[in-house]
Amino acid sequence: MLKPGQNLRCTSGTTVQIESFLADGGLGCAYLARATRDGSLVVVKVLHDKMSSADARRRIAHITGLRLSRRCPVLIAPEDVISDGLLAGYVAPYFAGQSLEEFL
C-alpha cells in the first residue's frame, strides 16, 4: 500500500505525490494524488502485485498512448504511466463524483 507523501515517477518525467487512499478494487488500488508539475489532483491506479507484470506495464503504456477521446463519467482514460520500480499503474485526471460501483 502506498503512503501519503510518497512520490512516484511517471514515464512523462513528471512526479505525483500520494495524498490519500481512495478505494481497493479487483485489479488494484486507487489513490488521490497531486501532480507536482501543476498541483492538479489526479488519481493513481496501482495494479495488485499479481497483476503487476512487464506485460501489464506495456498494455497500460499502449492504452495511455491512444489518448481516448470519448469520456465516460466514471471511466477516465489514463494520461501517464507509473515508471517507479516494479509498480504497474497509471495516472488519470481526478473528477469528484460517483465511484464505478455506485454508478453501476
All heavy atoms as an XYZ file, in Angstrom:
782
protein
N       0.843     -1.178      0.000
C       0.000      0.000      0.000
C       0.889      1.243      0.000
O       1.876      1.308      0.714
C      -0.935     -0.012      1.207
C      -1.863      1.175      1.243
S      -3.140      1.065      2.499
C      -4.438      0.360      1.519
N       0.513      2.223     -0.798
C       1.255      3.478     -0.865
C       0.891      4.355      0.325
O      -0.209      4.262      0.868
C       0.949      4.198     -2.173
C       1.243      3.408     -3.450
C       0.837      4.211     -4.678
C       2.702      2.996     -3.527
N       1.804      5.221      0.695
C       1.614      6.074      1.875
C       1.490      7.539      1.472
O       2.110      7.980      0.502
C       2.820      5.936      2.811
C       3.115      4.514      3.246
C       2.084      4.025      4.201
C       2.454      2.626      4.698
N       1.330      1.819      4.995
N       0.698      8.328      2.222
C       0.628      9.767      1.961
C       2.028     10.386      1.995
O       2.848     10.036      2.840
C      -0.237     10.297      3.107
C      -1.088      9.123      3.491
C      -0.193      7.921      3.312
N       2.274     11.279      1.039
C       3.577     11.917      0.931
C       4.545     11.183      0.022
O       5.582     11.723     -0.353
N       4.215      9.945     -0.332
C       5.090      9.168     -1.212
C       5.041      9.725     -2.632
O       3.972     10.025     -3.151
C       4.651      7.699     -1.205
C       5.551      6.780     -1.983
C       5.164      5.313     -1.799
O       4.354      4.964     -0.930
N       5.733      4.458     -2.623
N       6.206      9.874     -3.253
C       6.304     10.365     -4.624
C       6.506      9.203     -5.581
O       7.252      8.268     -5.276
C       7.475     11.345     -4.767
C       7.208     12.643     -4.060
O       6.129     13.215     -4.173
N       8.180     13.124     -3.316
N       5.852      9.292     -6.740
C       6.002      8.285     -7.792
C       6.411      8.972     -9.086
O       5.847     10.001     -9.452
C       4.682      7.542     -8.019
C       4.116      6.754     -6.846
C       2.741      6.208     -7.205
C       5.047      5.633     -6.444
N       7.371      8.390     -9.777
C       7.800      8.914    -11.077
C       6.909      8.354    -12.173
O       6.431      7.234    -12.100
C       9.248      8.513    -11.358
C      10.248      9.265    -10.507
C      11.666      8.784    -10.734
N      11.829      7.524     -9.994
C      12.221      6.377    -10.546
N      12.524      6.298    -11.800
N      12.327      5.294     -9.809
N       6.730      9.157    -13.231
C       5.929      8.755    -14.386
C       6.813      8.769    -15.637
O       7.847      9.428    -15.675
C       4.757      9.711    -14.582
S       3.657      9.788    -13.165
N       6.364      8.068    -16.677
C       7.158      7.987    -17.899
C       7.307      9.343    -18.581
O       8.261      9.555    -19.313
C       6.566      6.982    -18.900
O       5.218      7.337    -19.172
C       6.625      5.573    -18.353
N       6.405     10.272    -18.338
C       6.500     11.608    -18.938
C       7.596     12.454    -18.287
O       7.915     13.527    -18.766
C       5.169     12.341    -18.802
O       4.926     12.625    -17.428
N       8.133     11.957    -17.168
C       9.140     12.709    -16.435
C       8.578     13.473    -15.263
O       9.313     14.046    -14.466
N       7.262     13.500    -15.138
C       6.632     14.195    -14.012
C       6.591     13.278    -12.796
O       6.878     12.085    -12.871
C       5.205     14.660    -14.353
O       4.404     13.511    -14.617
C       5.198     15.592    -15.541
N       6.199     13.858    -11.686
C       6.077     13.133    -10.429
C       4.697     13.412     -9.848
O       4.157     14.503    -10.017
C       7.144     13.617     -9.419
O       8.404     13.640    -10.061
C       7.230     12.695     -8.231
N       4.137     12.422     -9.188
C       2.887     12.620     -8.453
C       3.145     12.269     -6.994
O       3.959     11.398     -6.690
C       1.724     11.769     -9.020
C       1.368     12.211    -10.422
C       2.033     10.298     -8.984
N       2.466     12.989     -6.102
C       2.616     12.735     -4.674
C       1.292     12.220     -4.122
O       0.248     12.859     -4.279
C       3.041     13.999     -3.934
C       3.315     13.739     -2.464
C       3.855     14.955     -1.760
O       3.180     15.976     -1.689
N       5.075     14.841     -1.258
N       1.343     11.063     -3.485
C       0.145     10.440     -2.920
C      -0.387     11.288     -1.777
O       0.365     11.718     -0.903
C       0.467      9.011     -2.410
C       0.991      8.129     -3.552
C      -0.749      8.380     -1.735
C       0.037      7.945     -4.715
N      -1.704     11.529     -1.801
C      -2.353     12.265     -0.711
C      -3.159     11.334      0.188
O      -3.103     11.455      1.392
C      -3.240     13.374     -1.269
C      -2.432     14.471     -1.922
C      -3.158     15.796     -1.971
O      -4.375     15.849     -1.693
O      -2.486     16.787     -2.293
N      -3.933     10.410     -0.426
C      -4.752      9.516      0.393
C      -5.205      8.308     -0.425
O      -5.207      8.331     -1.649
C      -5.971     10.248      0.957
O      -6.805     10.701     -0.096
N      -5.594      7.282      0.291
C      -6.165      6.073     -0.307
C      -7.617      6.350     -0.672
O      -8.344      6.967      0.100
C      -6.074      4.931      0.711
C      -6.749      3.675      0.282
C      -6.138      2.807     -0.600
C      -8.009      3.356      0.768
C      -6.762      1.638     -0.992
C      -8.643      2.191      0.381
C      -8.021      1.328     -0.502
N      -8.051      5.919     -1.867
C      -9.445      6.101     -2.274
C     -10.245      4.808     -2.210
O     -11.320      4.768     -1.633
C      -9.528      6.668     -3.697
C      -9.116      8.110     -3.898
C      -9.141      8.467     -5.379
C     -10.030      9.042     -3.114
N      -9.734      3.758     -2.860
C     -10.516      2.523     -2.946
C      -9.636      1.356     -3.367
O      -8.592      1.528     -3.979
C     -11.648      2.688     -3.958
N     -10.130      0.174     -3.046
C      -9.476     -1.067     -3.452
C     -10.434     -1.798     -4.373
O     -11.621     -1.915     -4.075
C      -9.178     -1.910     -2.212
C      -8.310     -3.102     -2.502
O      -7.692     -3.160     -3.578
O      -8.246     -3.995     -1.632
N      -9.935     -2.256     -5.517
C     -10.795     -2.948     -6.468
C     -10.188     -4.273     -6.895
O      -9.156     -4.698     -6.380
N     -10.800     -4.906     -7.862
C     -10.355     -6.202     -8.329
C      -8.987     -6.186     -8.972
O      -8.218     -7.136     -8.839
N      -8.660     -5.106     -9.676
C      -7.369     -5.029    -10.361
C      -6.301     -4.323     -9.544
O      -5.113     -4.568     -9.732
C      -7.513     -4.311    -11.700
C      -8.305     -5.044    -12.769
C      -8.430     -4.184    -14.018
C      -7.644     -6.369    -13.104
N      -6.707     -3.410     -8.685
C      -5.707     -2.658     -7.929
C      -6.320     -1.666     -6.982
O      -7.518     -1.699     -6.712
N      -5.477     -0.770     -6.490
C      -5.892      0.255     -5.537
C      -5.833      1.626     -6.197
O      -4.955      1.894     -7.011
C      -4.957      0.256     -4.330
S      -5.038     -1.249     -3.364
N      -6.753      2.478     -5.814
C      -6.795      3.844     -6.324
C      -6.428      4.805     -5.197
O      -6.851      4.628     -4.053
C      -8.179      4.174     -6.862
N      -5.645      5.813     -5.566
C      -5.179      6.814     -4.616
C      -5.424      8.206     -5.174
O      -5.289      8.430     -6.379
C      -3.671      6.669     -4.362
C      -3.279      5.353     -3.771
C      -3.014      4.259     -4.586
C      -3.180      5.184     -2.392
C      -2.655      3.033     -4.051
C      -2.820      3.963     -1.851
C      -2.560      2.890     -2.685
O      -2.216      1.677     -2.148
N      -5.758      9.129     -4.285
C      -5.808     10.537     -4.656
C      -4.384     11.053     -4.557
O      -3.673     10.775     -3.581
C      -6.719     11.310     -3.708
C      -6.879     12.793     -3.998
C      -7.551     13.019     -5.354
C      -7.680     13.457     -2.891
N      -3.937     11.762     -5.587
C      -2.564     12.274     -5.603
C      -2.564     13.675     -6.201
O      -3.577     14.139     -6.731
C      -1.667     11.346     -6.403
N      -1.415     14.321     -6.125
C      -1.255     15.657     -6.683
C      -0.084     15.621     -7.654
O       0.985     15.132     -7.328
C      -1.002     16.669     -5.571
C      -1.140     18.094     -6.057
C      -1.297     19.071     -4.906
N      -2.488     18.898     -4.103
C      -3.691     19.401     -4.379
N      -3.884     20.091     -5.484
N      -4.706     19.215     -3.561
N      -0.334     16.138     -8.855
C       0.729     16.238     -9.852
C       1.656     17.366     -9.437
O       1.209     18.493     -9.205
C       0.140     16.505    -11.232
N       2.942     17.084     -9.336
C       3.871     18.109     -8.866
C       4.114     19.185     -9.918
O       4.513     20.293     -9.574
C       5.210     17.486     -8.426
O       5.749     16.739     -9.515
C       5.010     16.573     -7.231
N       3.840     18.901    -11.190
C       4.101     19.888    -12.255
C       3.174     21.089    -12.169
O       3.567     22.202    -12.460
C       4.010     19.243    -13.634
C       2.591     18.900    -14.048
C       2.499     18.284    -15.434
N       1.149     17.962    -15.758
C       0.483     16.900    -15.352
N       1.073     16.023    -14.585
N      -0.765     16.697    -15.697
N       1.899     20.854    -11.767
C       0.945     21.964    -11.745
C       0.017     21.956    -10.529
O      -0.857     22.801    -10.416
C       0.116     21.977    -13.027
C      -0.734     20.727    -13.215
O      -0.780     19.877    -12.289
O      -1.330     20.590    -14.292
N       0.193     20.997     -9.636
C      -0.619     20.951     -8.425
C      -2.013     20.383     -8.607
O      -2.810     20.381     -7.670
N      -2.330     19.885     -9.807
C      -3.681     19.358    -10.048
C      -3.881     18.022     -9.335
O      -2.936     17.264     -9.105
C      -3.924     19.185    -11.553
O      -3.035     18.218    -12.085
N      -5.140     17.766     -8.974
C      -5.482     16.481     -8.368
C      -5.600     15.428     -9.456
O      -6.173     15.682    -10.520
C      -6.787     16.576     -7.591
C      -6.721     17.340     -6.279
C      -8.113     17.456     -5.668
C      -5.773     16.665     -5.302
N      -5.054     14.256     -9.175
C      -5.110     13.134    -10.106
C      -5.437     11.873     -9.326
O      -5.372     11.854     -8.096
C      -3.768     12.949    -10.858
C      -3.469     14.147    -11.761
C      -2.619     12.707     -9.897
N      -5.797     10.839    -10.048
C      -5.991      9.520     -9.465
C      -4.843      8.641     -9.937
O      -4.508      8.630    -11.117
C      -7.333      8.897     -9.900
C      -7.426      7.444     -9.459
C      -8.484      9.697     -9.347
N      -4.246      7.940     -9.000
C      -3.213      6.959     -9.327
C      -3.815      5.587     -9.098
O      -4.323      5.298     -8.013
C      -1.967      7.148     -8.439
C      -0.985      6.007     -8.639
C      -1.309      8.485     -8.718
N      -3.816      4.766    -10.132
C      -4.307      3.387    -10.011
C      -3.086      2.482    -10.092
O      -2.353      2.506    -11.080
C      -5.280      3.073    -11.147
C      -5.811      1.659    -11.158
C      -6.876      1.447    -10.093
C      -7.479      0.066    -10.196
N      -8.909      0.047    -10.259
N      -2.839      1.723     -9.031
C      -1.715      0.795     -8.979
C      -2.270     -0.615     -8.966
O      -3.100     -0.960     -8.109
C      -0.847      1.052     -7.728
C       0.283      0.041     -7.648
C      -0.295      2.471     -7.743
N      -1.838     -1.419     -9.919
C      -2.311     -2.793    -10.007
C      -1.785     -3.618     -8.841
O      -0.669     -3.399     -8.362
C      -1.873     -3.424    -11.321
C      -2.352     -2.736    -12.603
C      -1.900     -3.534    -13.824
C      -3.855     -2.556    -12.616
N      -2.583     -4.593     -8.407
C      -2.144     -5.523     -7.373
C      -0.920     -6.282     -7.868
O      -0.735     -6.453     -9.082
C      -3.258     -6.518     -7.043
C      -4.458     -5.906     -6.388
N      -4.383     -5.137     -5.246
C      -5.765     -5.942     -6.724
C      -5.596     -4.740     -4.899
N      -6.458     -5.206     -5.788
N      -0.094     -6.734     -6.954
C       1.147     -7.431     -7.300
C       0.922     -8.566     -8.294
O       1.698     -8.747     -9.224
C       1.831     -7.987     -6.052
C       2.449     -6.895     -5.196
O       2.633     -5.772     -5.713
O       2.743     -7.160     -4.024
N      -0.151     -9.325     -8.124
C      -0.403    -10.473     -9.015
C      -0.699    -10.020    -10.448
O      -0.573    -10.792    -11.380
C      -1.541    -11.329     -8.475
C      -2.879    -10.620     -8.426
C      -3.951    -11.482     -7.811
C      -5.235    -10.687     -7.710
N      -6.229    -11.314     -6.903
N      -1.079     -8.757    -10.627
C      -1.369     -8.206    -11.957
C      -0.192     -7.405    -12.505
O      -0.192     -7.000    -13.647
C      -2.585     -7.273    -11.888
C      -3.796     -7.881    -11.307
S      -4.492     -9.039    -12.457
C      -6.155     -9.127    -11.892
N       0.791     -7.145    -11.658
C       1.889     -6.244    -11.995
C       3.009     -7.003    -12.704
O       3.898     -7.544    -12.073
C       2.407     -5.595    -10.714
O       3.362     -4.630    -11.010
N       2.955     -7.014    -14.012
C       3.966     -7.700    -14.809
C       4.478     -6.754    -15.892
O       3.909     -5.687    -16.132
C       3.362     -8.940    -15.467
O       2.381     -8.551    -16.419
N       5.530     -7.163    -16.557
C       6.058     -6.356    -17.672
C       4.994     -6.209    -18.749
O       4.848     -5.148    -19.357
C       7.325     -6.996    -18.226
N       4.229     -7.272    -18.988
C       3.168     -7.211    -19.995
C       2.085     -6.212    -19.595
O       1.598     -5.444    -20.414
C       2.552     -8.596    -20.209
C       1.527     -8.599    -21.323
O       1.859     -8.144    -22.439
O       0.383     -9.051    -21.082
N       1.724     -6.200    -18.317
C       0.717     -5.242    -17.833
C       1.213     -3.817    -18.031
O       0.457     -2.947    -18.467
C       0.404     -5.495    -16.366
N       2.483     -3.565    -17.750
C       3.029     -2.216    -17.936
C       3.017     -1.818    -19.414
O       2.710     -0.680    -19.756
C       4.438     -2.140    -17.342
C       4.414     -2.138    -15.814
C       5.773     -1.852    -15.207
N       6.740     -2.914    -15.413
C       6.803     -4.037    -14.694
N       5.934     -4.231    -13.719
N       7.724     -4.939    -14.930
N       3.308     -2.754    -20.307
C       3.249     -2.466    -21.752
C       1.822     -2.137    -22.178
O       1.590     -1.217    -22.956
C       3.777     -3.646    -22.564
C       5.284     -3.706    -22.649
C       5.749     -4.714    -23.691
N       5.315     -6.079    -23.413
C       5.942     -6.912    -22.587
N       7.046     -6.533    -21.976
N       5.476     -8.133    -22.392
N       0.857     -2.883    -21.675
C      -0.550     -2.645    -22.030
C      -1.024     -1.280    -21.541
O      -1.727     -0.565    -22.248
C      -1.439     -3.749    -21.468
C      -1.270     -5.059    -22.178
C      -2.041     -6.160    -21.454
N      -1.773     -7.428    -22.053
C      -2.694     -8.177    -22.665
N      -3.934     -7.745    -22.739
N      -2.377     -9.336    -23.188
N      -0.642     -0.923    -20.321
C      -1.016      0.390    -19.794
C      -0.407      1.486    -20.655
O      -1.065      2.463    -20.992
C      -0.580      0.533    -18.316
C      -1.409     -0.407    -17.432
C      -0.739      1.976    -17.845
C      -0.884     -0.543    -16.022
N       0.860      1.324    -21.026
C       1.520      2.322    -21.876
C       0.803      2.445    -23.210
O       0.614      3.546    -23.728
C       2.983      1.955    -22.084
N       0.359      1.327    -23.770
C      -0.358      1.350    -25.050
C      -1.684      2.100    -24.916
O      -2.003      2.969    -25.724
C      -0.604     -0.075    -25.552
C      -1.437     -0.124    -26.788
N      -0.949      0.239    -28.024
C      -2.734     -0.470    -26.977
C      -1.908      0.112    -28.920
N      -2.999     -0.322    -28.307
N      -2.460      1.771    -23.899
C      -3.758      2.426    -23.679
C      -3.572      3.921    -23.457
O      -4.312      4.743    -23.992
C      -4.495      1.796    -22.480
C      -4.921      0.367    -22.829
C      -5.702      2.626    -22.070
C      -5.385     -0.438    -21.642
N      -2.541      4.286    -22.695
C      -2.269      5.697    -22.431
C      -1.927      6.421    -23.727
O      -2.363      7.543    -23.962
C      -1.116      5.839    -21.418
O      -1.489      5.154    -20.231
C      -0.847      7.292    -21.095
N      -1.181      5.763    -24.595
C      -0.787      6.361    -25.864
C      -1.937      6.579    -26.823
O      -1.845      7.388    -27.750
N      -3.050      5.884    -26.627
C      -4.203      6.034    -27.522
C      -4.895      7.375    -27.364
O      -5.553      7.849    -28.278
C      -5.216      4.910    -27.277
C      -4.762      3.506    -27.631
C      -5.848      2.498    -27.252
C      -4.416      3.381    -29.102
N      -4.775      7.983    -26.171
C      -5.436      9.267    -25.896
C      -6.911      9.209    -26.297
O      -7.379      9.939    -27.166
C      -4.742     10.422    -26.614
C      -3.333     10.627    -26.201
C      -3.300     11.233    -24.825
N      -1.912     11.468    -24.430
C      -1.514     11.486    -23.191
N      -2.366     11.289    -22.229
N      -0.275     11.703    -22.892
N      -7.621      8.311    -25.672
C      -9.026      8.090    -25.988
C      -9.815      9.382    -25.898
O      -9.704     10.132    -24.937
C      -9.604      7.042    -25.040
C      -8.855      5.709    -25.040
C      -9.397      4.807    -23.945
C      -8.931      5.035    -26.386
N     -10.618      9.650    -26.906
C     -11.324     10.927    -26.965
C     -12.674     10.897    -26.265
O     -13.141     11.909    -25.779
C     -11.516     11.347    -28.420
O     -12.262     10.375    -29.107
N     -13.326      9.769    -26.219
C     -14.635      9.700    -25.547
C     -14.439      9.501    -24.066
O     -13.589      8.749    -23.635
C     -15.449      8.532    -26.102
C     -15.874      8.764    -27.507
C     -16.804      7.688    -27.932
N     -17.239      7.961    -29.290
C     -17.989      7.165    -29.971
N     -18.402      6.037    -29.453
N     -18.348      7.478    -31.192
N     -15.259     10.180    -23.301
C     -15.156     10.072    -21.849
C     -16.470      9.578    -21.262
O     -17.531     10.058    -21.608
C     -14.788     11.405    -21.224
C     -13.385     11.827    -21.595
C     -12.938     12.927    -20.672
N     -11.602     13.322    -21.041
C     -10.558     13.148    -20.251
N     -10.692     12.605    -19.095
N      -9.364     13.550    -20.639
N     -16.328      8.623    -20.372
C     -17.453      8.120    -19.593
C     -17.395      8.859    -18.257
O     -16.306      9.210    -17.806
C     -17.274      6.611    -19.396
S     -18.381      5.905    -18.170
N     -18.517      9.113    -17.615
C     -18.473      9.864    -16.358
C     -17.693      9.177    -15.240
O     -17.319      9.821    -14.281
C     -19.941     10.030    -15.976
C     -20.712      9.151    -16.862
C     -19.863      8.792    -18.036
N     -17.445      7.878    -15.343
C     -16.702      7.191    -14.282
C     -15.474      6.435    -14.788
O     -14.648      6.026    -13.994
C     -17.601      6.221    -13.479
C     -18.628      6.990    -12.689
C     -18.245      5.205    -14.382
N     -15.346      6.225    -16.079
C     -14.171      5.556    -16.639
C     -13.347      6.589    -17.390
O     -13.741      7.036    -18.457
C     -14.580      4.415    -17.578
C     -15.360      3.277    -16.923
C     -15.811      2.289    -17.980
C     -14.528      2.593    -15.863
N     -12.242      6.968    -16.820
C     -11.419      8.029    -17.371
C     -10.143      7.425    -17.947
O      -9.479      6.615    -17.300
C     -11.058      9.064    -16.277
C     -12.315      9.569    -15.563
C     -10.248     10.205    -16.846
C     -13.339     10.222    -16.457
N      -9.800      7.815    -19.148
C      -8.611      7.284    -19.816
C      -7.342      7.706    -19.080
O      -7.227      8.845    -18.632
C      -8.559      7.779    -21.256
N      -6.370      6.791    -18.974
C      -5.089      7.141    -18.356
C      -4.363      8.210    -19.161
O      -4.483      8.266    -20.380
C      -4.301      5.833    -18.403
C      -5.277      4.761    -18.723
C      -6.434      5.407    -19.394
N      -3.605      9.061    -18.456
C      -2.833     10.106    -19.124
C      -1.326      9.925    -18.965
O      -0.562     10.555    -19.667
C      -3.237     11.481    -18.600
C      -4.629     11.858    -19.011
C      -4.957     13.303    -18.689
O      -4.287     13.919    -17.842
O      -5.919     13.809    -19.291
N      -0.906      9.088    -18.024
C       0.514      8.857    -17.809
C       0.681      7.475    -17.190
O      -0.276      6.897    -16.673
C       1.109      9.930    -16.883
C       2.571     10.223    -17.159
O       3.241      9.385    -17.818
O       3.058     11.269    -16.721
N       1.887      6.969    -17.241
C       2.191      5.631    -16.737
C       3.181      5.753    -15.583
O       4.153      6.501    -15.671
C       2.803      4.755    -17.859
C       3.134      3.369    -17.342
C       1.859      4.686    -19.047
N       2.918      5.012    -14.517
C       3.844      4.977    -13.393
C       5.089      4.211    -13.834
O       4.982      3.112    -14.377
C       3.205      4.280    -12.165
C       1.944      5.008    -11.712
C       4.214      4.141    -11.024
C       2.149      6.418    -11.254
N       6.251      4.783    -13.613
C       7.502      4.126    -14.003
C       8.428      4.005    -12.807
O       9.641      4.101    -12.930
C       8.186      4.905    -15.133
O       8.524      6.202    -14.694
N       7.858      3.816    -11.647
C       8.603      3.795    -10.399
C       8.803      2.358     -9.935
O       7.871      1.730     -9.442
C       7.844      4.603     -9.345
C       8.740      5.111     -8.248
O       9.344      4.274     -7.562
O       8.849      6.336     -8.097
N       9.989      1.823    -10.131
C      10.281      0.462     -9.691
C       9.460     -0.563    -10.439
O       9.248     -0.459    -11.642
N       8.966     -1.543     -9.718
C       8.206     -2.629    -10.325
C       6.703     -2.388    -10.308
O       5.937     -3.263    -10.689
C       8.525     -3.948     -9.605
C       9.973     -4.410     -9.718
C      10.194     -5.671     -8.891
C      10.360     -4.637    -11.169
N       6.270     -1.207     -9.859
C       4.839     -0.902     -9.836
C       4.278     -0.847    -11.252
O       4.907     -0.308    -12.153
C       4.574      0.447     -9.170
C       4.844      0.568     -7.678
C       4.610      2.004     -7.231
C       3.974     -0.380     -6.895
N       3.104     -1.396    -11.434
C       2.368     -1.247    -12.688
C       1.150     -0.405    -12.367
O       0.334     -0.763    -11.517
C       1.953     -2.601    -13.248
N       1.026      0.734    -13.026
C      -0.102      1.601    -12.751
C      -0.131      2.786    -13.681
O       0.729      2.937    -14.554
N      -1.134      3.609    -13.489
C      -1.293      4.775    -14.351
C      -1.861      5.947    -13.575
O      -2.330      5.806    -12.447
C      -2.174      4.453    -15.554
C      -3.578      4.010    -15.215
C      -4.588      4.937    -14.996
C      -3.903      2.657    -15.120
C      -5.879      4.550    -14.693
C      -5.193      2.254    -14.823
C      -6.175      3.197    -14.614
O      -7.452      2.806    -14.309
N      -1.807      7.108    -14.220
C      -2.323      8.357    -13.656
C      -3.443      8.844    -14.564
O      -3.308      8.831    -15.786
C      -1.212      9.426    -13.578
C      -1.759     10.740    -13.048
C      -0.058      8.935    -12.720
N      -4.545      9.265    -13.962
C      -5.682      9.805    -14.706
C      -6.178     11.059    -13.994
O      -5.932     11.237    -12.801
C      -6.803      8.769    -14.789
N      -6.881     11.927    -14.704
C      -7.447     13.109    -14.045
C      -8.418     12.702    -12.939
O      -9.072     11.665    -13.037
C      -8.202     13.830    -15.163
C      -7.705     13.260    -16.424
C      -7.225     11.874    -16.121
N      -8.514     13.518    -11.922
C      -9.453     13.268    -10.833
C     -10.717     14.064    -11.068
O     -10.675     15.262    -11.330
C      -8.838     13.673     -9.490
C      -9.815     13.588     -8.342
C     -10.211     12.360     -7.837
C     -10.357     14.736     -7.778
C     -11.115     12.277     -6.790
C     -11.251     14.668     -6.731
C     -11.632     13.432     -6.247
O     -12.533     13.358     -5.215
N     -11.841     13.377    -10.986
C     -13.147     14.023    -11.061
C     -13.955     13.554     -9.858
O     -14.178     12.357     -9.708
C     -13.891     13.645    -12.352
C     -13.232     14.159    -13.589
C     -12.420     13.342    -14.353
C     -13.422     15.478    -13.986
C     -11.802     13.823    -15.498
C     -12.815     15.967    -15.137
C     -11.996     15.140    -15.883
N     -14.370     14.462     -9.026
C     -15.185     14.101     -7.860
C     -16.535     13.601     -8.351
O     -17.078     14.107     -9.332
C     -15.363     15.303     -6.954
N     -17.048     12.606     -7.698
C     -18.354     12.082     -8.076
C     -18.501     10.637     -7.674
O     -17.799     10.146     -6.798
N     -19.399      9.958     -8.347
C     -19.690      8.574     -8.034
C     -18.528      7.652     -8.397
O     -17.834      7.866     -9.381
C     -20.902      8.089     -8.829
C     -22.208      8.703     -8.454
C     -23.322      8.157     -9.328
O     -23.263      8.284    -10.530
N     -24.319      7.553     -8.714
N     -18.391      6.605     -7.605
C     -17.441      5.546     -7.950
C     -18.093      4.685     -9.028
O     -19.309      4.773     -9.284
C     -17.120      4.690     -6.724
O     -18.277      3.941     -6.353
N     -17.306      3.847     -9.667
C     -17.851      2.940    -10.667
C     -18.910      2.026    -10.042
O     -19.972      1.818    -10.637
C     -16.731      2.094    -11.292
C     -17.159      1.079    -12.335
C     -17.880      1.751    -13.500
C     -15.961      0.281    -12.821
N     -18.656      1.541     -8.854
C     -19.601      0.674     -8.158
C     -20.942      1.394     -7.929
O     -22.006      0.837     -8.167
C     -18.999      0.202     -6.832
C     -19.873     -0.783     -6.107
C     -19.195     -1.292     -4.834
O     -18.585     -0.489     -4.110
O     -19.312     -2.492     -4.603
N     -20.880      2.646     -7.498
C     -22.105      3.427     -7.275
C     -22.824      3.699     -8.596
O     -24.048      3.666     -8.662
C     -21.777      4.759     -6.602
C     -21.266      4.618     -5.186
C     -20.668      5.908     -4.660
O     -20.206      6.744     -5.447
O     -20.664      6.066     -3.428
N     -22.057      3.979     -9.651
C     -22.615      4.280    -10.958
C     -23.383      3.099    -11.527
O     -24.449      3.248    -12.103
C     -21.498      4.707    -11.906
C     -21.960      5.077    -13.281
C     -22.575      6.300    -13.519
C     -21.773      4.212    -14.355
C     -23.003      6.644    -14.806
C     -22.174      4.543    -15.621
C     -22.796      5.762    -15.853
N     -22.800      1.914    -11.342
C     -23.430      0.696    -11.873
C     -24.604      0.286    -11.033
O     -25.534     -0.291    -11.443
C     -22.405     -0.438    -11.960
C     -21.265     -0.184    -12.923
C     -20.250     -1.322    -12.846
C     -21.769     -0.039    -14.348
